[in-house]
Amino acid sequence: MNMVFDKIEDARSLAQIVVETVREPLLVLDNTLKILVASSSFHKTFQISPKDTPNKSLFALDDGGWDIPALHDLLERSLVDQTVVEGFLVAQTFPRIGQRIFLLHARKVLGTDDGHALILLGFEDITERRAIEHEKELLKTQADDLLQQKEVLLAEMQHRIVNSLQIIASILMLKARAVTSEETRQHLQDAHRRVMSVAAVQQHLHASGRADSVEIAPYLSKLCDSLAESMIGESRPATLTVTADKGWAVSADAISLGLIVTELVINALKYAFPDSKNAATVMVTYEVNGTDWKLTVSDNGVGRPENSGPPAKGGLGTSLVQALAHQLDAQVEIVNSRNGMRVSVTHATFVSRTAA
């Protein structure tokens, strides 16, 4: 009997040493689930006096406040199955500290032939962590709701912008038809095409479901189809082609690119083919190499006569192209010959893949 008692006392002393080195709440229970040792952090966390724990049944603490079914299951599993239990979740309203969420960790140790064993029971308080996680989930839900509202508002705004631009374009076209001056009519028609090029960006934003970026290839194709429809006919026969690499641009840059193409295509169709030419062709090319790009509008027309200066009616278009290129941090290069003109707008240090 004394030998058994000595073993228990030795185990108690060892347990006392162990638990005092652990900062988280820790209990040492015997095989009847009575408390042999409780760490000071256990007393502090659960606001239980140190004199109320020795040799007291765990489930009798706080007048039965610890008689938790989940805790019964955990400790019985540790005793009977001799398993290590990690992260056993218990959410409970404790008598002194209120609602808490703990992860319990149980381990059976120091088993003997006569049935005397110890259970180490650790408590990991995750109440604040769960509260933070819940707050994060709530904030994420709110953010998702706000994002959805933003997308709805942006879609509505894009729809209204397109409608407004189309109204402006219609007014410009009505004015162009009403004026008697051919020069004024041409200016109004050019203004109509510029407005429609901006509207085309908004239409692509709405169609793609993206609020801030435009896929360039289909945008330029649709834009040039619109320009060809309004400018190419029996009186001005020509072919307008578009070749574009895959790539995206933010909406502001896409608008600038579209306006540049609009200006250069208008100028080419107006001035490059003064006489009817069966093979009259205007080519729009957009090349991408990494983050750099190159936009080229070329034609096989008559070119600009040497030393003639800018065309009398092309000064505004040329100034617009230079200003828009500057906004894009790009450079404009004009190559003129008797076989046509090529205007290139190059961003950064673009090198064509075919030339590299």
Residue pairs with C-beta under 8 A, 6 or more apart in sequence:
4 114
4 116
7 112
7 116
8 30
8 116
11 36
11 110
11 116
11 118
12 28
12 36
12 37
14 110
15 28
15 36
15 37
15 118
15 120
16 28
16 37
18 26
18 28
18 120
19 26
19 27
19 28
19 37
19 38
19 39
20 39
20 40
22 39
22 41
22 122
23 41
24 39
24 41
24 122
24 123
24 124
24 125
25 39
25 41
25 42
25 45
25 46
25 122
25 123
25 125
26 38
26 39
26 41
26 42
26 120
26 121
26 122
26 123
27 35
27 37
27 38
27 39
27 42
27 58
27 120
27 121
27 122
28 35
28 36
28 37
28 38
28 118
28 119
28 120
28 121
29 35
29 36
29 58
29 75
29 118
29 119
29 121
30 36
30 116
30 117
30 118
30 119
31 79
31 115
31 116
31 117
31 118
31 119
32 57
33 57
33 58
33 59
33 75
33 119
34 55
34 56
34 57
34 58
35 53
35 54
35 55
35 56
35 57
35 58
35 61
36 54
36 55
36 118
37 54
38 48
38 50
38 53
38 54
40 50
42 48
42 53
42 123
43 49
43 50
43 53
45 97
45 123
45 125
46 94
46 96
46 97
47 96
47 97
48 61
48 62
48 96
52 61
53 61
58 66
58 71
58 75
58 121
59 66
59 67
59 68
59 71
59 72
60 66
60 67
62 94
62 95
62 96
63 95
65 94
65 95
66 94
68 90
68 92
70 88
70 90
70 92
71 90
71 104
74 85
74 88
74 90
74 104
74 106
75 106
75 119
75 121
77 83
77 85
77 106
78 84
78 85
78 106
78 107
78 108
78 119
79 108
79 117
79 119
82 108
82 111
83 108
84 106
84 107
84 108
85 104
85 105
85 106
85 107
86 105
87 103
87 104
87 105
88 103
88 104
88 105
88 106
89 101
89 102
89 103
89 104
90 101
90 102
90 103
90 104
91 99
91 100
91 101
91 102
92 99
92 100
92 102
93 99
93 100
94 100
99 127
100 125
100 127
101 125
101 126
101 127
101 130
102 123
102 124
102 125
102 126
102 127
103 123
103 124
103 126
104 121
104 122
104 123
104 124
105 120
105 121
105 122
105 124
106 119
106 120
106 121
106 122
107 119
107 120
108 117
108 118
108 119
109 117
109 118
109 119
109 120
110 116
110 117
110 118
111 117
150 211
151 211
154 211
155 206
158 202
158 205
158 206
159 206
161 199
161 202
162 199
162 202
162 203
162 206
165 195
165 196
165 198
165 199
165 202
166 196
166 199
168 195
169 192
169 195
169 196
169 199
172 188
172 189
172 191
172 192
172 195
173 188
173 189
173 192
175 188
176 184
176 185
176 188
176 189
176 192
177 185
179 185
179 188
183 313
186 313
189 230
190 266
190 317
193 226
193 227
193 230
193 231
193 262
193 266
194 259
194 262
194 263
196 226
197 223
197 226
197 255
197 258
197 259
197 261
197 262
198 255
198 258
198 259
200 219
200 222
200 223
200 226
200 258
201 214
201 219
201 251
201 254
201 255
201 258
204 214
204 215
204 218
204 219
204 222
204 254
205 211
205 212
205 213
205 214
205 251
208 214
208 215
212 250
212 251
213 248
213 249
213 250
213 251
213 254
214 248
214 249
214 250
214 251
214 254
215 246
215 247
215 248
216 244
216 247
216 248
216 249
216 254
216 257
216 286
217 242
217 244
217 245
217 246
217 247
217 286
219 254
219 258
220 242
220 244
220 257
220 258
220 261
220 284
220 286
221 242
221 244
223 258
223 261
223 262
224 240
224 241
224 242
224 261
224 265
224 284
227 240
227 262
227 265
227 266
227 269
228 240
231 265
231 266
231 269
232 238
232 239
232 240
232 269
236 269
236 273
237 276
237 277
237 278
237 280
238 269
238 273
238 277
238 280
238 281
238 282
239 280
239 281
239 282
240 265
240 269
240 281
240 282
240 284
241 281
241 282
241 283
241 284
242 283
242 284
242 285
242 286
243 283
243 284
243 285
243 286
244 284
244 285
244 286
245 286
245 287
245 288
246 288
247 286
247 288
247 293
249 257
253 328
256 324
256 327
256 328
257 286
257 295
257 328
259 320
259 324
260 295
260 297
260 320
260 321
260 324
260 325
260 345
261 284
261 295
261 297
263 317
263 318
263 320
263 321
264 297
264 317
264 321
264 343
265 282
265 284
265 297
266 317
267 311
267 314
267 317
267 318
268 282
268 297
268 299
268 301
268 341
269 282
270 313
270 314
271 301
271 311
271 313
271 314
272 280
272 282
272 299
272 300
272 301
272 302
272 303
272 340
272 341
273 280
273 299
273 301
273 302
274 302
277 301
279 300
280 299
280 300
280 301
281 299
281 300
282 297
282 298
282 299
283 296
283 297
283 298
283 299
284 295
284 296
284 297
285 294
285 295
285 296
285 297
285 298
286 293
286 294
286 295
286 296
287 293
287 294
287 296
287 350
287 352
287 353
289 350
289 351
289 352
289 353
289 356
291 348
292 346
292 347
292 348
292 349
292 350
292 351
293 346
293 347
293 350
294 344
294 345
294 346
294 347
294 350
294 352
295 330
295 344
295 345
295 346
296 342
296 343
296 344
296 345
297 342
297 343
298 340
298 341
298 342
298 343
299 340
299 341
299 342
300 339
300 340
301 340
301 341
302 338
302 340
303 336
303 337
303 338
303 339
303 340
303 341
304 311
304 336
304 341
310 318
321 332
321 343
321 345
322 332
325 331
325 332
325 345
328 345
328 347
329 347
329 348
330 345
330 346
330 347
330 348
331 345
331 346
332 343
332 344
332 345
333 343
333 344
333 345
333 346
334 341
334 342
334 343
334 344
335 341
335 342
335 343
335 344
